[in-house]
Every structure is written in structure tokens, then in C-alpha cells.
Amino acid sequence: MHWHAAVQALIHHPLFGVGVTLAAFQLAQLAYDKTRWVFLQPVLLAMLLIIGVLLLCGISYAEYNKSAQWLTVLLGPATVALAVPLSLNLGRIRELFAPILLTLVVAGIVATALGILLAWLFGIDRMILMTLAPKSVTSPIAMLVAEQIGGVAALAAVFVMITGILGAIFGPQLLSLFRVRNAAARGMALGLTAHAVGTAQALQEGEECGAFAALAMSLMGVMTAVLLPLAVGLLAF
């Protein structure tokens, strides 16, 4: 009985969610570093481990989310910290300013339009199309944009997560397959298509790759937030 009470006290501790999340990610990162197997992508594996722990302990998502809220608070400072690799590679970014803008416009439009086109060809209704449209940007922006253009914010977050994980798993392999070895190009591709998860993957490849991924992720978010609602409004008109 004493052991049961101790376990219950641990499970329902206010910081249990923080501990489980950090432990799951560290284990997932260790497994990936040891094997380099693409399907052991740390975010995906950590998510599965956390789900398993919650089911095993009988903890609801609401309780877990409440106990892990401190990690959500730290997302802001973590995002701001991406300015460090950007600052260290500022000269390189200035050197490639024109190609960066061209890549942003072309790849951003293609990534958004291709996803909508494929969904439309499969006969998906308009609400899901609008939810899928901002899939290549970070969750806060995607959820806001999805609501503005007639989509579902909660479902948009799911599409963003799936996009990021798939991009981090298959993106580096596809870039290597097509012999894209330039760090700046690889970073731009991962940041544009796989947002924060892709940026995390790019940072593992190197500082320059991570810097360009962070830049691409930021610019893609701004462009989507500004231009996608405008484009949808003009097409509806």
C-alpha cells in the first residue's frame, strides 16, 4: 500500500509531465545517435514513448498537458535562441540574399500549392483543404492561419506535426539522394518544408545548415501568415 501511494504521488506530481517529456526525448535522442535509423527520429519516438507512459499510468492528456506547461513556456526562449546561429552566419546570409528570396518565393508557393492540389485531386472537401494549406509552418502560425481561411485549428496542428516528422525523416535522405550537399541549400529545404522539426534536424548536420533552416522557417511563417489568407480571399472573391 505504501508503494502504491508513493507511485500515485509520483505520477500525479505537478512536474511529472516535464520529467517524462525530457526523459523520453533524451532516450529517443540517444537511440537515434546510436543507430542513425531514420525511423527513430527523436520527436516521433519521444512522442510514442510519452503516449505509452500516459496509457500505462492512466493519465489523461489534460493532466499531462497541465504538468508539462513549463516546457511550453520555454518554447519562446528556445525559438529566440535560433538567432544565435543566424548571427554567426550573417555574412553568409548576406552573400546569398538573392537566392534565399528566390528560393523562399518559389519553394513556399510550390510546397503550399502542391499539398492543396494533391488533396483536391483526392476529392477532399474545402474545409480540410484550408486546414492542410498552412502545413509547412510552425503550429501557432498554422493554427491561426487555418482559422482565418476556414480550416480547423486543432487539425492544422496535427498536419503540421506530421509534416515536420516526415520532413525530418525523409528530407535528409532525399537531399542526399539528389546530391544536395551544400549546407545552406539543405538548411533552406528542411526549414521551408519541415519547419521546427526540420530545423532541429538541420542543426544536427551543422551550424550553417541549422542557421539557414531557422531563417527559412521564420520567413516561411511570415510569408504564409501574410499571403495565404490574402490569396484565399482573392480566389474566393
N, C-alpha and C positions, 0 to 999 in steps of 0.2 A: 504493500500500500504506500509506503514511503517513497519507493522508487517510482511508482505510478504518479504520485503527486509531484515529485521532482521533475519528471518528464513533462507533465502537463504544464507546470510552471515555466519550463524552458520553452516549450512550443508556443505558449501564449505570451511570451515576454515581448514588450514593445519593440525590441530591436532584433527579434528573431528573423524577420524578413531581410534585414540588412545583412546579417551573418550568413544566412542561406544563400543570398544572391552573390555575395562576394566569394564564398566558398565554392559555389557552383561554377562561377566564371574562372576562378583560379584553377580548378580541376580541369575544366574544359580547355583552358589555355595550355596547361601542362600536357594534356593528351594530344593537342594539335601540334605543339612544339616537338613532342617526341616522335610522332608518326608522320606529320605533314600530310595526313589524309584529308582531302578536300571536304569530305562529308562530316568531318569532326570540326567544322567551323565553330569557333568558340561561342559566338552568340547563339547559334542554333542548338549546340549541345548544352550550353548553360540553361537555355530556356526549357529544354526537355528534362534536365535534371531538376529544375525548380518545380516543374509540373509534377514530376514523380514524388518529390518530397511533400508537396501540398496534398496530393492524393493519399499518400501513406499516412500523413499526420492528421488528415481530416480537417485541414484548414481551408476556409473559403478564400476566394480571390480578394474579397473586400477586406478581410482581416490582414491578408498578406500585403495588400497594397497600402494599407494604413501603416503597417510596421516598417515598410520599406520606403516611406515617403522621403526620408532624408536623402536617399540616393537620387530621387527626382529633383530635389532642391539643388544637388550638386551638378546636375546636367548643365545648368547655366554657366558656372565657372569652368566646367570641362570644355564647353563649346568655345568660350572666350580664350581658353588656353591654346586653341588651334592657331591663334595669332602668332605664337612663338615660332613655329616652323615657317609661317608666312613671312615674318620679319627677317628671319635668317636667309631666306631665299628671295628677298625683294628685288635684288639685282637681276636675277634670272627671270623673274616675273615681268619686270620692265622690258627685258630683252625680247620676250616672247609675247608682248602685249597684243599685237595684231592677231597672231594665230590663236591666242586664247579667246579673244572676242569672236572670231570666226567660228571656232570650234563650239563655243557656247551657243551661238545662234543656231547653227546647223544641227548639231547633235541634240540640243534641247528640243528643237521643233520635231526632229525625227523621232526621238525617244517618246515624246508625248503623243504625236500623231500616229505612230506605228502601233502603240498599245491600244489606242481608241479604234483604229482601223481593224485590227485583228478581232477585237471584241465585237465590233459591229458586224463583221463577216460571220461570226458565230451566232448572230441573232440576239445578242444581249440587249436588254432594254436600256432606255436612256438614263435612268437613274444610276444603274451600275456603270454605264459609260462615264458619267460625270464623276462617279466615285473613283473610277480607275484612272482618270486623266492625270491627277497630280501624284501618281505613284512614285515618281523618281526624286521627290524632295523629302525633307525631314517631316516627321509626324505632325508637329504643331502647325507647320505651314500647310501641309496636305489636308489636315482636318478642317482648317479654316477655309481654304480654297474650295474644298469639296462642298461645304455647306453653302458657300456663295453661289456656286454654279448648279445647285440642285442635287448634289450627291449626299451620301451618308457619312458623317464624320468618323464614327466608330469603325465602319467597314473600310474607310480610307486608310486608317491606321494599320489595319490588317494587311492591306495591299502593299503599304509602304514597307512593313516588316518582311513580307515575302519577297518583295523586290530587292531589298537590301541583302537578305541572306543568300538568295540565288545569285545576285551580282558578286558577292564576296566569294562564293563557292566556285562559280564557273568563270567569272571575269578574268582573273589572272591566267587561267588555263587557256582561255580563248585568245587573250592578248599574246601569250607566248606562242600559241599555235600559228597566229598570223605574223609572228616575228616582230611584234611591237616591243622593243627593248628600251626605248627612251623613257627615262624616269618621269619626265614631265608629261609625256603622252599617256603613259599608263595611269598616272595620278589623275589626269583630267578625265579619262574614261571611267575610272572607278568612282570618282566623285560625282560626275554627272548622272550616272545611271544607278548607282547603289548608295547614294547619299552618305549618312553617317557610318553605316556598317562597312561600306566600301572604303571610306576614308580610314577607318581603323585598320582595314586590311592593307591599304596603301602605306600607312605608317610602319607596318611591319616590313615592308620592302625597302624602306629608306626614308630619310628626312625630306629629300627633294620630292619624291613621289607623294609623300603624305602632305606636303605643303600645297602641291598643285591639286590634290584631291580635295583638301579643305577649301581652297579657292573656288574650285568648280562647284562643290556642294553649296557654298554660300551664294555664288552668282546664279546658280540654277534655281535656288529657292527664291531669290529676289525676282528673277525673270518670270517664274511661274506665278508667283503671288500677284504680280502686276499685270502680266499679259494674258494669262489664261482666262480669268474672268472677263476681260475685255473682248477676247476672241470669241468666247461663247456667247456673250451678249450681242456682238455684231452678227454672228451666224444665226442666232435666234431672231434677230430683227429682220 
